[in-house]
Amino acid sequence: MPLASNSMSTPDRTGLLRLIEDHGMRVLRYCGVSVVNVILGAGTFLVLLSVFDFSPLSANLVAWVVSTGPAYLLSRYWVWEQSGSHSVKSEIAPFWILALVGLTFSSVSVTIAGTITESGVLLLGVQLTAYGIVWVAKYLVLDQLMWSHKSADELTTEVV
């Protein structure tokens, strides 16, 4: 009886390598932008809760306003390496809509958590968890729909 081929049991290495080549550095840069955004947004959130005694909802809203502009600019220029003029319809509006989804989800979450605890650390954990859930979906939308990296051949095929 012949030995079974190993090709069926091994993962498709070319597909995995292509995935890493296509997304590896972009995902790392996206994570870097997220670190900056978390430090800016979470820092603002904690200071407003702890020092200025804002409500969880108000602190979350102000932190979102403070951190969303830099997140857009860093994402556009550094993660997806876009240059030139900004398109309100195809870039700015979709980015801010995605940011509003995160804001809404995190606001509902911190408001509910705020009825249970006043601990800034626990409220921050709730806020970060809510944003984290939206984070993966946001990357996929930004990468595949908004700032997709298409080759010249793909763009030529779409035009024809």
Contacts in CASP RR format, 6 or more apart in sequence:
PFRMAT RR
TARGET T0000
AUTHOR 0000-0000-0000
METHOD contacts of the structure
MODEL  1
MPLASNSMSTPDRTGLLRLIEDHGMRVLRYCGVSVVNVILGAGTFLVLLS
VFDFSPLSANLVAWVVSTGPAYLLSRYWVWEQSGSHSVKSEIAPFWILAL
VGLTFSSVSVTIAGTITESGVLLLGVQLTAYGIVWVAKYLVLDQLMWSHK
SADELTTEVV
22 149 0 8 1.000
23 143 0 8 1.000
26 79 0 8 1.000
26 80 0 8 1.000
26 143 0 8 1.000
26 149 0 8 1.000
27 139 0 8 1.000
29 78 0 8 1.000
29 79 0 8 1.000
30 75 0 8 1.000
30 79 0 8 1.000
30 139 0 8 1.000
33 71 0 8 1.000
33 74 0 8 1.000
33 75 0 8 1.000
33 78 0 8 1.000
33 79 0 8 1.000
34 135 0 8 1.000
36 70 0 8 1.000
36 71 0 8 1.000
36 74 0 8 1.000
37 67 0 8 1.000
37 70 0 8 1.000
37 71 0 8 1.000
37 74 0 8 1.000
38 128 0 8 1.000
38 131 0 8 1.000
40 66 0 8 1.000
40 67 0 8 1.000
40 70 0 8 1.000
41 63 0 8 1.000
41 64 0 8 1.000
41 66 0 8 1.000
41 67 0 8 1.000
42 63 0 8 1.000
42 124 0 8 1.000
42 127 0 8 1.000
42 128 0 8 1.000
43 63 0 8 1.000
44 59 0 8 1.000
44 62 0 8 1.000
44 63 0 8 1.000
44 66 0 8 1.000
44 67 0 8 1.000
45 59 0 8 1.000
45 60 0 8 1.000
45 62 0 8 1.000
45 63 0 8 1.000
45 123 0 8 1.000
45 124 0 8 1.000
45 127 0 8 1.000
46 120 0 8 1.000
46 124 0 8 1.000
48 54 0 8 1.000
48 58 0 8 1.000
48 59 0 8 1.000
48 62 0 8 1.000
48 63 0 8 1.000
49 56 0 8 1.000
49 59 0 8 1.000
49 120 0 8 1.000
49 123 0 8 1.000
49 124 0 8 1.000
50 120 0 8 1.000
54 62 0 8 1.000
56 110 0 8 1.000
56 111 0 8 1.000
56 113 0 8 1.000
56 114 0 8 1.000
56 123 0 8 1.000
57 107 0 8 1.000
57 110 0 8 1.000
57 111 0 8 1.000
59 110 0 8 1.000
60 103 0 8 1.000
60 106 0 8 1.000
60 107 0 8 1.000
60 110 0 8 1.000
60 127 0 8 1.000
61 103 0 8 1.000
61 107 0 8 1.000
63 127 0 8 1.000
64 99 0 8 1.000
64 103 0 8 1.000
64 106 0 8 1.000
68 96 0 8 1.000
68 99 0 8 1.000
71 99 0 8 1.000
72 92 0 8 1.000
72 95 0 8 1.000
72 96 0 8 1.000
72 99 0 8 1.000
75 95 0 8 1.000
75 142 0 8 1.000
75 147 0 8 1.000
76 82 0 8 1.000
76 86 0 8 1.000
76 91 0 8 1.000
76 95 0 8 1.000
76 147 0 8 1.000
77 83 0 8 1.000
79 142 0 8 1.000
79 147 0 8 1.000
80 142 0 8 1.000
80 143 0 8 1.000
80 146 0 8 1.000
80 147 0 8 1.000
80 149 0 8 1.000
82 91 0 8 1.000
82 147 0 8 1.000
86 92 0 8 1.000
90 146 0 8 1.000
91 146 0 8 1.000
91 147 0 8 1.000
94 141 0 8 1.000
94 145 0 8 1.000
94 146 0 8 1.000
95 142 0 8 1.000
95 146 0 8 1.000
98 134 0 8 1.000
98 138 0 8 1.000
98 141 0 8 1.000
98 142 0 8 1.000
101 134 0 8 1.000
101 138 0 8 1.000
102 130 0 8 1.000
102 131 0 8 1.000
102 134 0 8 1.000
102 138 0 8 1.000
105 130 0 8 1.000
105 131 0 8 1.000
105 133 0 8 1.000
105 134 0 8 1.000
106 126 0 8 1.000
106 127 0 8 1.000
106 130 0 8 1.000
106 131 0 8 1.000
106 134 0 8 1.000
108 130 0 8 1.000
109 126 0 8 1.000
109 127 0 8 1.000
109 129 0 8 1.000
109 130 0 8 1.000
110 123 0 8 1.000
110 126 0 8 1.000
110 127 0 8 1.000
110 130 0 8 1.000
113 122 0 8 1.000
113 123 0 8 1.000
113 126 0 8 1.000
114 123 0 8 1.000
117 123 0 8 1.000
143 149 0 8 1.000
150 158 0 8 1.000
END
